[in-house]
Amino acid sequence: LTQHTITSFFASPLVTDRLFKRPPRRRDDFLAASRILLASSGTRASRHDSATSAMKKGVTILVLLAVCVLLAQVDARRGRYKSRSRSGYRSTQGSSSSRRSWRRPMSYVHDIRLPWSQWRPWWSDWWSRDEAGWWEGPNVCEEKEGDAEAMPGSDGYMLRIKECGEEGGVYKCAYRADDFEQKYTATISYRCCTGYARQDGKPGCPLRVADLSNLLETARNLGLSEFVSYASKAKLEGALTGATNYTIFAPTNDAFGSIPTRVITDFGSPSKRATQRGDVGPALTLDQLKDTLLSHVVPGWLTATDIQDEEIVRTLGPGEIRTTTYNSKKIVNANCVKVVRADQLASNGVIHVVDSILPNSKKSILEIVSQDSRFTVLKSAVGRTGLSSVLDSDGQMTVFAPTDSAFNSVPQETLQRILDDEKCLKNLLLHHVVPHTVCADAVTGKHRAVSMADENLKVERDTNDKIFVNTAQVVQGNVLGYNGVVHVIDGVLVPNKAQNILDVLSAAGATSLLELIELAGLTDALRTSDDITIFAPSNQAIQDLPEETVKALTSDPAALAEILQYHVVPKAAYAKDLSNGDMLPTLGSSNKLHISVKQDWFFRTMVNVQCARVVEADKGGCNGVVHVINKVMVPPTQTLADLVEGNETFSILAKALRQADLMTVLQGEGPITIFAPTNEAFKRIPDDTLDNLLGNTEALVKTLKHHVLEDFACCDSCFSRHGKFRQLLRRSRYNMNGASVASCDTVATNGVIQVIDRVLRPPGLHFDN
C-alpha cells in the first residue's frame, strides 16, 4: 500500500511537472517507469514470492529516501536564497569600507566543480539550480571581464570555483579555474541597464528612470521645502541632481522648525525665523551646515527592504546612521528617528522621510552617563562594579538610566544592602541594560525584553502616550550614543538577582520556611553565604507535615537546623545545570541529594530532588538560587538493603536476595531503584512455581535483577496517578505485567524503593504472577 501510494503520487502530472520542468522527455520517461512500477506491484503481490517482497520493500525505502533528500535539498536551496537576498544596502562605491555591520555577512553563494565531475546525471541541472534572482530579469546588462577559460561553459579538464554575491546594487560572480598548470580568473557583473532601475518584488529592472525626477526635485515634490532650501545653501545641488545614486533620510519641514535656531541660522547673520522668535543664536558656518545635511545622506541605493536591523551605515558626512527595524519592518528607525514615509524613488536614488533631524553623537553610553549631573549615583555604581568597559564597548545596547532621585526613592535599607554587595549591585545594573537597541518609537503597546541580568522587563506605552519599564516611567527617551541609546527613567529596576536569597524567599511567599529558618538560627548564615542553592519546601508542603513532627522539630532547633541544611546545596545550581543522575552535596548531611530529570508524554521536563518535585525553578538571587519543591526532605539514614531487611513486608524478597547473593548490590553507592514486591505479591505465584523459582539460582538471579534499575526513578515522574507505570518504562526492555505501585518513594541513602503488587517476569521466563 505504501509503495502504491508513493508511485501514484510521483506519477501525478502536478508532481512530475514540478520535478521535471525540462526537457519533456524526462517527464515521459518517469511516467512510463511509474506505470511499470505500478503494474509490477500489482502482479507481484499475487505471487507471494519472498524475493519479490524484499525487492518491493527495497524500492519503497529507496523512494522514501529520495523524497527526504529531495526535500532537504529544496530547504537548503531556499535557505541559501534567503541568505543571499539579505545583501545589505547598495553602494555605488562597491567597497566594504562604505559600511560597517555588527552582524556576520551572509551574502555569498559558493559552488565548486571538481575535474572528474564533467559528466553529470540528467537530474543534476535541476538538482543544483538556484532560485531565480533579479539579475535574470529584463533590462539587466551583463559585463564580462577576465580569462575566457574561467568563464562558465568553457571546456577543459580543470577545477572550477564560483563565488557570487551582491554589493552596491550589482550582482557579481567571480570564477576561478585551475588546470593544474595555470590559474584563470574571470568576473561577470549584472546591473540595471542605463535608463532602468530596480523595483521591489519584481525581477530585473522594470522601472524606467526617465519617468523619475532627481533627488532634489523629488524632495521638492514631497513638500520638503526646508530640506531643499538648506541643501541649496550648502551647495549640494550638484551632488543631489547628478548621476550618482544616494539614499537620503530627509527631515520634514516641522522637524527643521523644531530644532534649536543655532542649527538653522544663516551664515552671516541670524535667520529671519530666529529673529521673529526673538531667539538669536550663534550662526553656523557653511561647513557645519553641510556636515549636518550630509549626515543624512548614504551612498548607494538603500530601500526599506534593504534596511537591516542593528546595522550601521556610513554617510557622506562625519556621522553614521544606525538602522533599526521592528515588527517585521513595519517600524523603521534611523538613529532612533522614525521613518514616516519610505521608498520615495528618484532617478538617482531614494528618499526616506523622517520626522526629526538625525542626532549624531560621538559619545559612548559611558560618556553620556558620566557627563550628566543627573547620574552621579549610577556613575559611581558603574565604576565600582567594573561595568565601564561594557558601557564603553562597540555594539548596540539600550540603557534605562535611573536618576539620582530615582535611587533616593528606594528604601534606604534595601538600597544600602544592594550597594554594599558588589555582586548584587552588578546584577542590579545589568538589569537596566538590554543587549540591543530599543528606540522609543518601537514601543507601541505591551512588550517584553530580556535584560543582561537574564530577567524579563515589561516595556509598555499607555493610553496617555507615556512609556513605562516595569513601574518606572521614561522621562526622557532616545539619548543617542554611538553604541546604543539611553532612556532616562524615574525609578530603579530591582531584579531578583539583585536581592539576597532570603529576600527572594520572601518574594516567593515562602513565609513558613522563613519562620523555620529564623527559629533554627540560620538567618545570618544563609544571608552571608555565597553561591548556594535552596530547595525550598512550599507553605503547603510544610503544612502537610504531621502535627507531631512539626512540634518535635520546633522544640529542637538543632534537629530543625539539620533538616533545613539538608535542603541547602553549597553551590549555585540552576535548572539548566541539573542532569538526571546528578548527586549534589548538602550543608547539613554527608548524604547527597539525588536528582531525577524526566520528560512526560508532552515533553515537559520534570525535575525531582530526593523524589520531591520542583514546582518553581530558578528564582535567582545575588548569592544563590531558589527552587520551590512540594515536599519536605528528610535525610535518610539507611541503605536499600537495610530497608528491605528491616521490613517484614519484604521478608520473602529479602530471603530471595540473600539466596541469590544480591543483597550486596543494594548496599552499593547507587543510585538504584528497586521495584520491591511485597510478600502478598510473591503469594500470587503458585506455591510449587515459587518453590521452583527459589530453588533455581539462575532463574532467581534473572528475576531479581529485573526488579533493579540503575537510576533514581520517582513516582512523580514515572507513574500515573493510579500507580500504573508511565513514562520511564514505556520504551524500555521491562515488561511490567500489569503491576502497580502500592507505595511510592521510600528514599534510602543510595536509592529509592517503589513497592509493587506483583512479581515482574523477565523476558524468557514464564510463570503465573
Order of alpha helices (4+ residues) and beta strands (2+ residues): alpha-alpha-alpha-alpha-beta-beta-alpha-beta-beta-beta-beta-beta-beta-alpha-alpha-alpha-beta-alpha-alpha-alpha-alpha-beta-beta-beta-beta-beta-beta-alpha-alpha-alpha-beta-alpha-alpha-alpha-beta-beta-beta-beta-beta-beta-alpha-alpha-alpha-beta-alpha-alpha-alpha-beta-beta-beta-beta-beta-beta-alpha-alpha-beta-alpha-alpha-alpha-beta-alpha-beta-beta
